[in-house]
């Protein structure tokens, strides 16, 4: 007979802002949630799990539910596959028989799924307000203006754009048009090596930290080889000489989750837990990455913990939903897993997709009503797909 496992307490204190972002408190002055046609089920409805299960069973093979690693457990339980954004988009493309792809993630991920899936497949995002603050930090207009600045500096012809997967379809299309490639946190080093074979400089969008960490930590560049382009300043806040001297032109964007971790967080956890292994995502600040023992993508983090010996201690610098899930998963193996920071660090937009939104989505589809479809226009799709295909062809 098995007994229910007691969830691991990560000793993380929720702030008032965190409670707001989790939907446990509300601010009617600032909330920008999207109204759903019909009635959104109440979070207190005791039948939500059964309703989701029944709607999913009614849809059968017509629906394929994708769950990003940062999603809530209440949503993840209904995912057919889990993974990072690119893995999920590829999984969707491998299921051509599924008429509906329900992407429990954020907007740019659903766009990528629409780009990679068939024209007859429909990608659905349960809450249209589930965006990505990092992706929103680079707009098509801003990037076009940046390219004009590079052209005026006389270097555009030697610059290859490399855009992180965590970007809008418009930015992926810009990258494709200008001979660049997309990268993930797993293959950023390969993408940069490829880019420097094509040109002398790289414009890295939109996450400055992944670009800087990959260039310095993996490619052996110096911090002086990198400059930071600020789209909110004239000419990006840089002189033509600075642009000409740089190898890496980093966009001033970041992840609101991973950007919270600090060097103090690393020092504090080492004092509290002797012998702890610090494992962080490369979207963290450079000083955090430099102080960590291990650095890698979400999939890398999961595999590292799977391979870790019993009794080992780990402090993880990534989104809290995932860290809690991993702590509970590996506790029976005697692995101690804690969150790197002492305060809550959820991805607020990921948490917009909750069980009520998923139930509403599945029941709507089961009733023949298509809701919250994500579509990328053909021209944007063509060039974005070109950039993605270059990534798939990376050596």
RACORUR-V926234 format. One record per pair of residues at least 24 apart in sequence whose C-alpha atoms are under 7 Angstrom apart, sorted by the first residue. I is the first residue (numbers start at 1). J is the second residue. D is the distance in whole Angstrom. If there is no record, write none. Layout:
I;J;D, I;J;D
This chain:
7;328;6, 8;327;6, 8;328;5, 10;338;6, 10;339;6, 12;342;5, 12;343;5, 12;344;6, 13;342;6, 13;343;5, 13;344;6, 14;343;6, 14;344;5, 15;343;7, 15;344;7, 18;344;6, 21;348;5, 22;348;7, 22;351;6, 33;129;6, 34;127;7, 34;128;6, 34;129;6, 40;356;6, 40;357;7, 40;360;6, 41;356;5, 41;360;7, 42;356;6, 43;356;6, 48;359;7, 51;359;7, 52;359;5, 52;362;7, 55;362;6, 55;363;5, 55;366;6, 56;362;6, 58;366;6, 59;366;6, 61;98;6, 62;97;7, 62;98;5, 62;99;5, 62;100;6, 63;98;5, 63;99;6, 63;100;5, 63;101;6, 64;98;6, 64;100;6, 64;101;5, 64;102;6, 65;101;6, 65;102;5, 65;103;6, 66;102;6, 66;103;5, 66;104;6, 67;103;7, 67;104;5, 67;105;6, 68;104;6, 68;105;5, 69;322;6, 70;319;6, 70;321;6, 70;322;5, 70;350;7, 71;105;7, 71;321;7, 71;350;6, 71;351;6, 72;321;6, 72;351;7, 74;355;6, 75;354;6, 75;355;6, 84;298;7, 85;109;6, 89;113;4, 89;116;7, 92;117;7, 93;117;5, 104;353;7, 105;350;6, 106;130;5, 106;131;5, 106;132;6, 106;350;6, 107;131;5, 107;132;7, 108;166;7, 108;167;6, 108;168;5, 108;169;7, 110;374;7, 111;169;6, 111;374;6, 111;375;7, 111;376;6, 114;375;6, 114;376;7, 115;376;7, 115;381;6, 115;385;6, 122;373;7, 123;373;6, 123;374;6, 124;371;7, 124;372;5, 124;373;5, 124;374;6, 125;372;6, 125;373;7, 125;374;7, 126;353;6, 126;357;6, 126;358;6, 126;361;6, 126;372;7, 127;352;7, 127;353;6, 127;357;7, 128;372;7, 130;349;5, 130;350;6, 130;352;6, 130;353;7, 131;349;6, 132;349;6, 133;255;7, 133;256;7, 134;206;7, 134;207;7, 134;253;6, 134;254;5, 134;255;5, 135;166;6, 135;167;4, 135;168;6, 135;206;7, 137;206;7, 137;253;6, 138;206;6, 140;170;6, 140;171;6, 142;231;6, 149;235;6, 153;240;5, 155;244;7, 158;199;5, 158;200;5, 158;201;6, 159;199;6, 159;200;6, 159;201;5, 159;202;5, 159;203;6, 160;195;6, 160;199;6, 160;201;6, 160;202;5, 160;203;6, 161;202;6, 161;203;5, 161;204;6, 162;202;7, 162;203;6, 162;204;5, 162;205;6, 163;204;6, 163;205;5, 163;206;7, 164;205;6, 164;206;7, 167;206;7, 169;380;7, 169;384;6, 170;380;6, 172;384;5, 172;387;6, 173;380;5, 173;381;7, 173;383;4, 173;384;4, 175;387;6, 176;383;5, 176;384;6, 176;386;5, 176;387;4, 177;383;6, 180;387;6, 181;387;5, 181;388;6, 181;390;6, 181;391;6, 182;387;6, 182;388;6, 182;391;6, 183;391;6, 185;282;7, 185;297;5, 186;297;6, 188;214;7, 189;214;6, 189;218;7, 190;394;7, 191;394;7, 200;247;7, 201;247;5, 201;248;6, 202;247;6, 202;248;5, 202;249;6, 203;248;6, 203;249;5, 203;250;6, 204;249;6, 204;250;5, 204;251;6, 205;250;7, 205;251;5, 206;251;5, 206;252;7, 206;253;5, 207;251;6, 207;252;7, 207;253;5, 207;254;5, 208;250;5, 208;251;5, 208;252;6, 208;253;6, 208;254;6, 209;254;7, 209;283;5, 209;284;6, 209;285;6, 209;286;6, 210;282;5, 210;283;5, 211;250;7, 213;282;7, 213;286;6, 226;250;7, 228;252;6, 255;283;7, 257;319;7, 257;345;6, 257;346;7, 257;347;6, 258;283;6, 258;284;5, 258;318;6, 259;284;5, 259;285;6, 261;317;7, 261;341;7, 262;288;6, 263;287;6, 263;288;5, 265;340;6, 265;341;6, 266;340;7, 269;340;7, 275;313;7, 276;313;5, 276;314;5, 276;315;7, 277;313;6, 277;314;5, 277;315;6, 278;314;6, 278;315;5, 278;316;6, 279;314;7, 279;315;6, 279;316;5, 279;317;6, 280;316;6, 280;317;4, 280;318;6, 281;317;6, 281;318;6, 310;334;5, 310;335;5, 311;335;5, 311;336;7, 312;336;6, 313;337;6, 314;338;6, 315;339;5, 315;340;5, 316;340;5, 319;345;6, 319;346;6, 319;347;6, 320;345;6, 320;346;5, 321;346;7
